[in-house]
């Protein structure tokens, strides 16, 4: 296999069945990156309705932590020839994912988002966490 092409094994993408493989050529091919990016954008647009006095606190924090999830995946991808380094970036992404959940909880507690909206964001966030964990557990780099 040529350098720069990587194999993704079972359990990473929802569409894969047991014992199948798919070629991943870019971090943008990872479903978890797509989901994390989408959630970060939805959170960004929702925070536009937060009170202006929160712009430098809650609004900034939740936007930055949610963006950090997909950013850590893409940064790790750039260092993927070192499997342990890539996996460390996935751990960082998991940390940012957890931080995002905490900020979502604050947004609910401050009545900036409704309970239903919080539930939707939380379910998406939890799914991203599960996907990151599976990716971490199953990633193998091949040269």
C-alpha positions in Angstrom: 0.0 0.0 0.0 1.4 3.4 -0.9 2.3 5.9 1.8 -0.6 8.2 2.7 -3.4 5.7 2.2 -4.9 4.2 5.3 -7.2 1.4 6.1 -10.1 1.8 8.4 -11.3 -1.5 10.0 -14.6 -2.7 11.4 -17.0 -0.6 13.4 -15.9 2.9 12.4 -18.6 4.1 10.1 -22.3 3.2 10.7 -22.6 1.8 7.1 -19.8 -0.7 7.5 -20.6 -4.4 8.3 -18.5 -6.7 10.3 -15.1 -7.7 8.8 -15.2 -5.1 6.0 -12.7 -2.4 5.2 -12.9 1.0 3.4 -10.1 3.2 2.2 -9.9 6.6 3.9 -8.1 9.2 1.8 -8.9 12.3 3.9 -10.2 13.2 7.3 -13.2 14.4 5.5 -14.0 10.8 4.6 -14.5 10.0 8.3 -18.2 10.1 9.2 -17.2 11.2 12.7 -15.6 14.3 11.3 -18.7 15.1 9.2 -20.9 14.7 12.2 -18.7 16.8 14.5 -18.4 19.6 11.9 -22.2 19.6 11.4 -22.9 19.8 15.1 -20.3 22.6 15.6 -22.0 24.6 12.8 -25.5 24.0 14.3 -24.2 25.1 17.7 -22.6 28.2 16.1 -25.8 29.3 14.4 -27.9 28.6 17.6 -25.5 30.7 19.7 -26.2 33.8 17.5 -29.4 34.0 19.6 -27.7 33.9 23.0 -27.6 37.2 25.0 -24.9 39.7 24.0 -23.5 39.7 27.5 -22.5 36.0 27.0 -20.5 36.7 23.8 -17.1 36.5 25.6 -18.1 33.7 28.0 -20.6 30.9 27.2 -21.0 31.7 23.5 -17.3 31.8 22.9 -16.6 28.7 24.9 -19.3 26.5 23.4 -18.4 27.5 19.9 -14.7 26.9 20.5 -15.1 23.5 22.2 -17.5 22.2 19.5 -15.2 23.3 16.7 -12.3 21.7 18.5 -13.7 18.2 18.0 -13.5 18.2 14.2 -10.3 20.3 14.3 -8.6 17.7 16.5 -9.6 15.0 14.1 -8.2 16.9 11.1 -5.0 17.8 13.0 -4.5 14.2 14.0 -5.0 13.1 10.4 -2.1 15.3 9.4 0.1 13.4 11.8 -1.3 10.0 11.1 2.0 8.3 10.1 2.5 8.2 13.9 -0.4 6.1 15.0 0.0 7.1 18.7 0.0 10.8 17.8 -3.2 10.4 15.8 -4.8 8.5 18.6 -3.8 11.2 21.1 -5.6 13.8 18.9 -8.7 11.5 19.1 -8.4 11.6 22.9 -8.2 15.4 22.6 -11.3 15.4 20.4 -13.1 13.3 23.1 -12.2 15.9 25.7 -13.5 18.7 23.6 -16.7 16.7 23.0 -17.2 16.3 26.7 -16.5 20.0 27.3 -19.1 20.9 24.6 -21.7 18.8 26.5 -20.9 20.8 29.7 -21.5 24.1 27.9 -24.7 22.7 26.4 -25.8 21.9 30.0 -25.0 25.5 31.0 -27.0 26.9 28.0 -30.0 24.8 29.2 -29.6 25.9 32.8 -29.4 29.5 31.8 -32.6 29.1 29.7 -30.7 30.0 26.4 -31.9 26.8 24.8 -35.1 24.8 25.3 -35.1 21.3 26.8 -36.0 19.7 23.4 -33.1 21.4 21.7 -30.7 20.4 24.4 -31.9 16.8 24.0 -31.2 16.8 20.3 -27.7 18.4 20.7 -26.9 16.0 23.5 -27.9 12.9 21.5 -25.8 14.1 18.6 -22.9 14.8 20.9 -23.1 11.4 22.5 -23.1 9.7 19.1 -20.0 11.6 18.1 -18.4 10.5 21.4 -19.2 6.9 20.6 -17.8 7.2 17.0 -14.6 8.8 18.3 -14.2 5.9 20.8 -14.7 3.3 18.1 -12.3 5.1 15.8 -9.7 5.2 18.5 -10.2 1.5 19.3 -10.1 0.3 15.7 -7.7 2.6 13.9 -4.7 0.9 12.3 -2.1 2.7 10.2 -0.5 0.8 7.4 2.5 1.8 5.4 
